[in-house]
Amino acid sequence: MSISVKKITKILLPLILGGFLVWYSLSKISIETLVQYFKDANYGWIALGLFFGILSHLSRAYRWKFLLEPMGYKPDFGNSTMAVLVAYLVNYAVPRAGEVSRAAVMTNYENIPFEKGFGTIVAERMADLIMMLSIIVITLFVQFDFIYELLTKNFNPIKSGIFLGGLVLVFVVFTRFVKKAQSGIGLKIKNFVVGLIEGITSIFKMKHKWVFIFHTVFIWLMYVLMFWVTIPAINGLSVPLGGVLIGFIAGGFSIAATNGGIGLYPVAVAGALALFGIAEEPATAFGWIMWTTQTAMIIVFGGLAFLFLPIYNKNK
């Protein structure tokens, strides 16, 4: 009973949080005004953004084979693509469950052992994490003066020193505990960290590592372009490069924090754009348009993939 309650709580809490954030976001802009923004939007730019999004999904599905081939598996590109789309769809219902469903699809239709398929997905996530960190570093260079001024205005040396000192202390104690662990949760954490490191380094040991790296960069370039080219869909909305990057990062973290960024995405993006003096109303409307079109794309293509998978593989 306790396990089922725990599972239900994991599903319901993000949905409740998402519902609250939807209410909070709509308190910043009336539904009538938001609907008008949708009516007045330039859907040519939105379509271009969705095109870049589709390219990123196809590239992700193709990139996957470079991690599976060294283990002797050559998955069908159609199945890989539909597995990726189904994973995105499942993540909207249950956070982080998409990775499990993606590996399960390949187990069912490509006979790839679940643990091996899931392991490659973890390695992929490490590559994606490196890309996100790279974008953050690029943003720091592009907007260094702006971010430095923002931090110095809100910088409290005493509080920051205590906070950083506490983090260092916790990190040192935690690291020593994990290193010395021979059993229990400490050993599990050590094995997990070792596995993650092996996953990252395996990327650079693969036969076609440069093609894999190219697709990784391409995927994230498409993500940024999808965000960037959708901005002109809002008439009169102009965002500098730094604002594009910071808005993209804020939106990315919001998607990771809740079910597909429901409710939080428009709030996060509007908050990021507000740092650059962009009015709250059009910024919030852009966030909603961006999130709605992305979500619609995932629901449509993910739903079709879920339905088409057994038909596509009926002769297997």
Secondary structure, 3 states (H helix, E strand, C coil): CHHHHHHHHHHHHHHHHHHHHHHHHHCCCCHHHHHHHHHHCCHHHHHHHHHHHHHHHHHHHHHHHHHHHHHCCCCCHHHHHHHHHHHHHHHHHCCCHHHHHHHHHHHHHHCCCHHHHHHHHHHHHHHHHHHHHHHHHHHHHHCHHHHHHHHHHCCCHHHHHHHHHHHHHHHHHHHHHHHHCCCHHHHHHHHHHHHHHHHHHHHCCCCCHHHHHHHHHHHHHHHHHHHHHHHHHCCCCCCCHHHHHHHHHHHHHHHHHCHHHCCHHHHHHHHHHHCCCCCHHHHHHHHHHHHHHHHHHHHHHHHHHHHHHHHHCCCC
